[in-house]
Amino acid sequence: MSKYGVMVMGPAGAGKSTFCASLITHLQLNRRSAFYVNLDPAAESFEHTPDLDIKDLISLEDVMDEMKLGPNGGLIYCFEFLMENLDFLTEALDSLTEEYLIIFDMPGQIELYTHIPILPTLVKFLTTPGALDIRLCAAYLLEATFVVDRAKYFAGSLSAMSAMIMLEVPHINILSKMDLVKNQVRKKDLKKFITPDTSLLLDDPADLARRKAGEDTTADQYADPQDKNAMMSGASFKRLNTAVAQLLETFSMVSYLKLDCTDEDSVGSILSYIDDCIQYHEAQEPKELKDEEFDEPEE
């Protein structure tokens, strides 16, 4: 009997736990069951109490104290310990029926989604037929406020693509916290962020602000390589961003859905995409939100 789940991922501060809470509330309001699994050993507060918490197995604080590790090293140790004790997951999840949506709330350390093979191994364990056999979807969140910093936006998009390639499961990318930018970004500009567009680099607000301040941006290519300020604004940095943007645009591997956790319809729309990815029963077509809901108010 198949089970259904979503793995909520993304960098620190992207709103993963907030989205999990909103998703659980939405499911409850629609008389659907949720099973909330916290896999962040550093998490401290929750809107909904986890049904299964990795801190009952191991906590980051204990690891840092006993093993004398930093936060990142401690987190990796926690996941390695989890991989040695997978019965912790099996015993809790094995009895769940197909009526449940299992929500995995993941930590924000980006190393887990890029070059460390721990999560792919965990995903393979969760999805293997004959064992837990979870139809799993990955939801990668990127904070919508990154749209004001083009370099962060493209770096985040590259991380999203890396996670998608590493995990090899159905994958959706989400621009979270849309409520923070919907009155600051015009609809026609926002569309360029939904599907990464290299033209975004041509009107980078940071460059425009420097030009207005009378700075000579053409001098960047002659800047001292040891100057940290020049390193993050110089010609080499711009070429790197352009190369990343062209990679994303050429292969069309990354596109985003919009999420406003304060809007019930927005959460419901994301859930419909998750249901479509995991083929939850006879899921309906994904629900599209009207663009006007994220457009600027008329003056």
VMD Tcl script that draws the C-alpha trace (Angstrom):
set ca {
  {0.00 0.00 0.00}
  {1.52 3.29 -1.11}
  {1.94 6.24 1.17}
  {2.19 9.89 0.16}
  {4.65 12.50 1.31}
  {6.32 15.85 0.64}
  {9.84 16.83 1.64}
  {9.95 20.57 2.36}
  {13.44 21.92 1.70}
  {15.29 25.17 1.13}
  {17.86 27.52 2.65}
  {17.58 28.85 6.19}
  {14.89 31.50 6.57}
  {12.96 30.48 3.46}
  {9.80 29.79 5.48}
  {9.84 25.99 5.48}
  {8.33 25.49 8.95}
  {5.78 28.25 8.30}
  {4.74 26.54 5.08}
  {4.50 23.17 6.85}
  {2.25 24.74 9.50}
  {0.04 26.41 6.87}
  {-0.16 23.17 4.90}
  {-1.19 21.17 7.96}
  {-3.85 23.75 8.86}
  {-5.18 23.66 5.29}
  {-5.33 19.86 5.32}
  {-7.18 19.85 8.63}
  {-9.70 22.40 7.37}
  {-10.32 20.16 4.36}
  {-10.65 17.02 6.50}
  {-7.44 15.45 5.32}
  {-4.92 13.79 7.62}
  {-1.33 14.94 8.00}
  {1.64 13.32 9.69}
  {4.28 15.92 10.55}
  {7.91 14.75 10.67}
  {10.53 17.22 11.89}
  {13.99 16.29 10.61}
  {15.68 19.51 11.73}
  {17.64 18.65 14.91}
  {18.09 22.37 15.66}
  {14.40 23.38 15.45}
  {12.96 24.65 18.71}
  {9.42 25.96 18.22}
  {6.52 24.67 16.15}
  {3.01 25.88 15.41}
  {1.94 22.24 15.18}
  {3.61 19.68 17.43}
  {5.52 17.16 15.28}
  {4.14 13.63 15.23}
  {7.74 12.45 14.87}
  {10.73 14.56 15.90}
  {14.36 13.74 15.15}
  {15.27 15.39 18.46}
  {13.73 12.37 20.18}
  {16.57 10.42 18.55}
  {19.38 12.98 18.55}
  {19.68 16.74 19.01}
  {22.14 19.15 17.46}
  {22.88 20.80 20.79}
  {23.97 17.50 22.36}
  {26.13 16.64 19.34}
  {27.87 20.02 19.40}
  {28.58 19.70 23.13}
  {29.75 16.09 23.14}
  {31.52 15.89 19.77}
  {32.89 19.46 19.79}
  {31.48 20.13 16.33}
  {30.15 23.31 14.78}
  {26.54 23.70 13.60}
  {27.12 22.38 10.07}
  {29.33 19.48 11.10}
  {26.92 18.65 13.92}
  {23.96 18.59 11.54}
  {25.73 16.21 9.17}
  {26.60 13.98 12.15}
  {22.90 13.97 13.17}
  {21.85 12.80 9.71}
  {24.57 10.16 9.60}
  {23.27 8.91 12.96}
  {19.71 8.89 11.57}
  {20.87 6.82 8.59}
  {22.29 4.28 11.04}
  {18.96 4.17 12.89}
  {16.34 4.14 10.13}
  {14.06 2.01 12.29}
  {13.24 5.30 13.99}
  {11.39 6.29 10.81}
  {10.10 2.87 9.85}
  {8.38 2.20 13.17}
  {6.51 5.50 13.04}
  {5.60 5.57 9.33}
  {4.97 1.92 8.48}
  {1.45 1.82 9.92}
  {0.23 5.00 8.19}
  {-2.50 4.61 5.60}
  {-2.78 6.28 2.22}
  {-5.12 8.86 3.74}
  {-2.17 10.66 5.32}
  {0.10 13.23 3.74}
  {3.49 12.79 5.40}
  {5.22 16.18 5.68}
  {8.99 16.12 6.19}
  {10.30 19.44 7.53}
  {13.99 19.57 6.57}
  {16.88 21.69 7.93}
  {18.16 24.70 6.03}
  {21.85 23.82 5.66}
  {22.40 23.94 1.93}
  {25.19 21.33 1.98}
  {22.58 18.61 2.43}
  {21.00 19.46 -0.93}
  {24.12 20.01 -2.99}
  {27.14 17.72 -2.58}
  {26.65 15.42 0.45}
  {24.96 12.11 -0.53}
  {22.99 11.69 2.71}
  {19.61 12.96 1.49}
  {19.61 10.92 -1.74}
  {20.17 7.81 0.38}
  {17.34 8.82 2.73}
  {15.00 9.52 -0.19}
  {15.81 6.13 -1.73}
  {15.00 4.45 1.59}
  {11.67 6.26 1.91}
  {10.56 5.58 -1.67}
  {11.73 1.97 -2.14}
  {8.79 -0.28 -3.14}
  {8.14 -3.09 -0.71}
  {9.45 -1.08 2.24}
  {7.88 2.25 3.19}
  {7.02 2.85 -0.48}
  {6.26 6.57 -0.09}
  {5.32 8.47 -3.22}
  {7.49 11.45 -2.43}
  {7.59 14.96 -3.81}
  {10.29 17.53 -3.04}
  {9.21 21.12 -2.46}
  {12.14 23.56 -2.56}
  {11.42 26.99 -1.09}
  {13.28 30.17 -2.00}
  {12.47 33.44 -0.29}
  {10.71 35.87 -2.64}
  {12.66 38.80 -1.19}
  {15.67 37.43 -3.13}
  {14.17 39.09 -6.21}
  {15.71 42.38 -5.10}
  {19.20 40.83 -5.22}
  {19.73 39.20 -8.58}
  {22.90 37.35 -7.50}
  {21.13 35.73 -4.54}
  {18.17 34.83 -6.73}
  {20.28 33.02 -9.33}
  {22.42 31.35 -6.65}
  {19.24 30.12 -4.97}
  {17.90 28.88 -8.30}
  {21.13 27.00 -8.94}
  {20.80 25.36 -5.50}
  {17.23 24.38 -6.34}
  {18.41 22.74 -9.56}
  {21.19 20.95 -7.67}
  {18.66 19.53 -5.18}
  {16.41 18.41 -8.01}
  {19.25 16.56 -9.75}
  {20.55 15.02 -6.51}
  {17.24 13.66 -5.18}
  {15.70 12.38 -8.43}
  {12.08 12.62 -7.24}
  {9.19 14.78 -8.53}
  {10.14 18.32 -7.64}
  {8.48 21.72 -7.38}
  {10.16 25.06 -6.67}
  {8.35 27.71 -4.67}
  {8.89 31.44 -4.18}
  {7.77 31.84 -0.57}
  {6.80 34.97 1.38}
  {5.08 36.52 -1.64}
  {3.13 38.73 0.75}
  {6.37 40.65 1.38}
  {6.95 41.60 -2.27}
  {3.55 41.61 -3.98}
  {3.23 45.39 -3.58}
  {6.85 46.05 -4.58}
  {7.23 44.10 -7.83}
  {5.19 44.68 -10.98}
  {3.45 41.67 -12.48}
  {5.40 41.86 -15.74}
  {8.68 41.91 -13.77}
  {7.59 39.08 -11.49}
  {7.03 36.78 -14.46}
  {10.76 36.96 -15.21}
  {11.42 35.46 -11.79}
  {8.86 32.68 -12.13}
  {10.94 31.30 -15.01}
  {14.54 32.58 -14.59}
  {15.37 35.07 -17.33}
  {18.88 36.35 -18.13}
  {17.46 39.80 -18.91}
  {17.07 40.26 -15.15}
  {20.81 40.93 -14.98}
  {20.49 43.87 -17.35}
  {18.37 45.88 -14.93}
  {19.98 44.80 -11.66}
  {18.83 47.35 -9.02}
  {22.30 47.25 -7.43}
  {23.95 48.40 -10.68}
  {21.27 51.01 -11.33}
  {21.75 52.43 -7.83}
  {25.50 52.68 -8.35}
  {25.04 54.48 -11.66}
  {22.62 56.95 -10.09}
  {25.17 57.59 -7.36}
  {27.68 58.52 -10.07}
  {29.95 55.49 -9.63}
  {31.96 54.27 -12.60}
  {30.84 50.66 -13.04}
  {33.18 50.15 -16.01}
  {36.13 50.34 -13.62}
  {35.08 47.05 -11.96}
  {37.11 44.97 -14.40}
  {40.29 46.71 -13.25}
  {39.55 46.39 -9.53}
  {41.94 44.78 -7.05}
  {41.03 41.05 -6.77}
  {41.76 41.23 -3.03}
  {39.10 43.89 -2.53}
  {36.04 42.03 -1.13}
  {33.64 44.76 -2.23}
  {35.02 44.60 -5.76}
  {34.88 40.80 -5.70}
  {31.09 40.85 -5.25}
  {30.45 43.52 -7.89}
  {33.26 43.17 -10.40}
  {33.30 41.95 -13.97}
  {34.20 38.36 -13.06}
  {31.30 38.17 -10.62}
  {28.93 39.48 -13.28}
  {30.20 36.95 -15.81}
  {29.65 34.17 -13.29}
  {26.06 35.31 -12.67}
  {25.45 35.54 -16.41}
  {26.77 32.01 -16.94}
  {24.53 30.64 -14.18}
  {21.51 32.51 -15.57}
  {22.17 31.22 -19.10}
  {22.49 27.65 -17.80}
  {19.12 27.87 -16.06}
  {17.42 29.55 -19.03}
  {18.92 27.24 -21.67}
  {17.82 23.99 -20.05}
  {14.56 25.38 -18.58}
  {14.99 23.16 -15.53}
  {13.81 25.64 -12.90}
  {10.51 27.45 -12.60}
  {8.63 28.65 -9.56}
  {5.18 28.61 -8.02}
  {4.11 31.55 -5.86}
  {3.32 31.05 -2.20}
  {1.69 33.39 0.29}
  {1.18 31.47 3.55}
  {-1.29 34.11 4.73}
  {-3.58 33.26 1.80}
  {-5.56 30.01 2.08}
  {-6.06 29.84 -1.70}
  {-2.31 30.13 -2.28}
  {-1.59 27.25 0.10}
  {-4.35 25.21 -1.54}
  {-2.82 25.86 -4.96}
  {0.58 24.58 -3.84}
  {-1.08 21.50 -2.31}
  {-2.79 20.78 -5.64}
  {0.62 20.72 -7.35}
  {1.98 18.40 -4.65}
  {-1.03 16.09 -5.08}
  {-0.44 16.08 -8.83}
  {3.25 15.17 -8.39}
  {2.56 12.27 -6.02}
  {-0.63 11.19 -7.83}
  {-2.70 11.39 -4.67}
  {-5.76 9.27 -5.47}
  {-7.32 10.79 -8.57}
  {-5.97 14.25 -8.02}
  {-7.51 17.05 -10.03}
  {-5.46 19.32 -12.25}
  {-3.26 21.78 -10.32}
  {-5.05 24.98 -9.38}
  {-3.60 28.11 -10.93}
  {-3.72 31.32 -8.92}
  {-4.82 34.47 -10.68}
  {-1.90 36.80 -11.38}
  {-3.96 39.72 -10.14}
  {-3.64 38.42 -6.61}
  {0.05 39.28 -6.73}
  {-0.17 42.41 -8.84}
  {0.40 45.93 -7.65}
  {-2.69 47.76 -6.38}
  {-4.02 50.39 -8.72}
  {-3.24 53.92 -7.71}
}
mol new
graphics top color blue
foreach p $ca { graphics top sphere $p radius 0.5 }
foreach p [lrange $ca 0 end-1] q [lrange $ca 1 end] { graphics top cylinder $p $q radius 0.2 }
display resetview
